């Protein structure tokens, strides 16, 4: 594993993006003991106690990956992380992928993933997956409503380097297989999908601020979440158009 480690940086994603192409290859990992401005989805920051967790960015240079299949690459990263953490945690942790690509244990957030793609023509030439995993942190001070760490779930600390190697290996393996065989990945993603249990759950329409109930029908290959209303009507939502209401 080609690893570039820095003690402190604003964001491993920004650091990875600024590296000369000659210094990076497919599978290069940029890690930091501390991020001073870690980036999360929806413009949020990512809280992480220095030295206690994994904050890293994985550079992917997929061979001949069509830009039209961007969401499949996102699925591969999320499924890869989920696989590695399900092996490391007790079965009752109930580790799942929350659409589009966060990782939850029950109703609590354990991993944040942010992906930025560089596209040339019809292909993805570079993808940077910024990943923050709550590993050994046991006290969270931010206003985030539902954080949890692996140490809290397993009641013991983890070796960060060993966990990093396991996660990165699983992501690379999953992405490689997904390029030629996308159907098994899509099936596994839906199997691992948080709230994909056929039951009605509460959701927030972010445009109208209306809370409604719906079940998950599926995730479209292009990325939209398809919810099914109580009357049977399917309704698609793009990222940021809908948010899960935690109860």
N, C-alpha and C positions, 0 to 999 in steps of 0.2 A: 504494500500500500504506500503510494507516494503521499506523504503527509507533510504539510507545512504548518508549523505551530507558532503562534504568537501569544505572548503573555496577555496583552490587552489590545483591543481594537474596537472601533465603534460598532462594526458589524462584520461578521465573517463573510457574508454575501458581498458586501462592498469591497472587502479586501480581496476576495477571490476574483471578482469581476475586473479589478484593476491589475491583476497579475499579467505579465507578458505571456502570450500564447506559448512561447518556447519553454516556459517554466512549468507548464501544466500539461496533463494528459488525461485521457479518460480514466476516471477513478481517483483523481487527485482530491485530497481532503484538506481543507483549511480548518484548523481548530484554534480555539482561543480559551484561555483560562477565564477571561472576563471580557464580556461585551459591554461597552458603555452606552450603546444605542441599538440594542438588538431589535430586529424588525419582525413584526408579526403581521398576520392578515388583518384586513380592514383598517390598516394604518396604525394598529396597536403596537406597543412595545412588548418585549419579552423579558419577564423578570427571571433572573438566574443568579443564584448565589455563587460568587467566584470560587472556582475549584471544586464545586459540589456536583455539577451537572455536566452534560454534554451539550456544547454549543459549537456547531460545525457546519460547514458548507461542502457539499460534494459536487465536484465538477464532472459532468457527463458530456461526452462527445459521441453521441450515438451515430452509428453508421447507417446512413440512408433512412433516417426516421422521418416520415412525412409530417409536415407541419399540421396537416389536417388531423393527425392523430395525437395532438398535444396532450389531451386529457388521459390517454392511455399511459403516457410517460408519468403523469402525475399519479395515476393509479398504481403503477409499478413501484414508485417510491414509497407510497403509503402502505401498500401491501408488504413490501420488503421490511419496512420498519415494524409493522404489526407482527409479522412472522417471528422476527428476532425477539421482540419483547414478550410475545406469548410463550416462547420457549423459556425465557428467563424468569417469568413471574408465575406465581401459583395459578392454577386453573380458575379459581374463583375470582381472580382479578377481572375477568370478563373484558379482555382487551379487544377493542374494535376500532374500525376506521369511521370517523365522523365526517360526512360529506362536507367539503370535497376531499380533504386529506389530513385533517388532524387525527390524533390518536387519543381515544378515551379509555378509561378503565371505569366501567359502570357509567355513572353520569359525571365523572370528573376528568378534567383535561390533564393529560400527561405529556403530550408531544404536540408541538406546533411545527408546521411545515409550510414553507413559502418557496415557490418555484418560479424562476425567471428564465425564459427561453430566448435564445438568439436564433433568428430565422434568416436563411438566405435562399431566395427563390421559393421552392416548395418543400425545403428540408429544414429540420432543426439542426443547426451546426454546433450549438453548445447549450447546455442546460445547467443551471446552478440551483441545487436544492439546498436551501437553508433550513437546518433542522435543530430544534431545541428540545432536549429530552430532560425532564425532571427526574434525576436519578437519586442523589443522596441528600437533597435539600428536604428538611422536615418542617421548616417554618416559612410561610409565604406572607409577605407584608404588603403586596400590592392590592389593588381593588378588584383583581380578577375573582370572579365568583366561585370558581370550582377547581382550583389546582390540586394536583396530587402527584406524589413522586413514587418511584419504584421502591425506594427504601421504606416508605410508609406502608405500601401494600404488602411487601415481603417481610418487613420487620428485621431487615439487615441491610448493610451497605453493599454496594457493587463496585467492582474494579472497573474504572472508567475506560481504560485502554482496551481491555478485553471486550467490553460491551460495544465500544466503537467499532472494533474489528468485525464483530458479529453482525452489527447493523449494516455496515458498509458492504460486506460480502453478500448479505442477503439482498440488498437493493440492486447491486450489480447483476447478480444471478437472475433476479426477477425481471429486470429490464431487458436483459439479453434474451430470455425466453419469450418475453412479451412481443418483441419485434417480429418474430416469425410465427408465434402462436398466440394471438390476442384473446381468443375465446376463453381459454382456461383462466387467464388473468381477470377478465371481466366477471366470470362466474365466482371466482374467489373473492373479488372485491365486494360483490353483492352479498355473499355469505358472511363476510366480516363486517358489513355495514351496520353501524350503530342505528338503532330504532327500526331496522328492517325486520320487524316481527309481525307484520300484519295488523298491528293494533293502532288505534287512534292516539295521536300525540298532539301536544299543543305547539303551534308555530306562530311566529310574528311576521306579518307582511310589512317589510321595512318602509314601503312607500306610503301605506295608509295607516301604519301602526296598529292595525287590527290583528287581534289574536284569534286564531281559528284552529280547528282540529282537523287532522288529516293523517292518513297512513302513507308510508313510502311505497310507491308502486315499483319504481326502478330509477336508475341513473342513466340518462341518455349517453350514448358513446361519445358525444361531443362535450358532455359535462353537466348539462342542466339536470336538476333534481325534479323528478316527476312525482308529485304528491296526488293522492286520491282522496277527494272530499267525501264526507259521509253519504252523499247522494250518489256516489259512484263517478262523479266527474273528475277526470284527470287534469291536473294543472301543472305546467312546467314553471320552474323558477331558475333563474340564473344566479350565480354567486352574488351575494350581498342583497339579493331581492327578498330573501327569506332567512329567518334565524330560528333556531330551536329555542323553545321556552323551557327552561329547566324548572322542574317541580320538586 
